[in-house]
Amino acid sequence: MRLFRPLAVGLGGLALTLALPAGAALASSGTFTWLGPGGKAYSLQNPPDKRCLDMSQEARGARNALKQPVAVYTGKHCTGQKTQLAPGKVAPSGARFASVVFNPR
C-alpha cells in the first residue's frame, strides 16, 4: 500500500500533464509594447489570445511586435473605437487606448 500511493499520484500527475493543452498554443507569440504615464515604456511578452485586457493606467502608442494582430479600444472592456494593428505595426504615439485584445476573432 505504501508503494501504491506515490505511484498513483505520479501517474495521475503525468495524465494531467498530457491532457492539458500546451501554453504556447493559448498565447500570442512576441512582445506588445506601449507608453504609460510620463512616457515610460511597458511591455508584455506572449500575451493570452482572444481575451480583453483592461489597462490599469494611461496607455498610448501601442506597438505590435507579435506574430498575430492586435485590437486596441478607446474604452474599458473592449468598447469604444477599435484600432486594428497588424503584426509589426505601430499606432500613432498620441493614440490612447483603455483595453486590448491579442489575436482577436
Buried (B, 14 or more C-beta within 10 A) or exposed (E): EEEEEEEEEEEEEEEEEEEEEEEEEEBBBBBBBBBBEEEEEEEBEBBBBEBBBEBEEBBBBBBBBBEBBBBBBBEEEBEEEBBEBEBEBEBEEEBBBBBBBBBBE
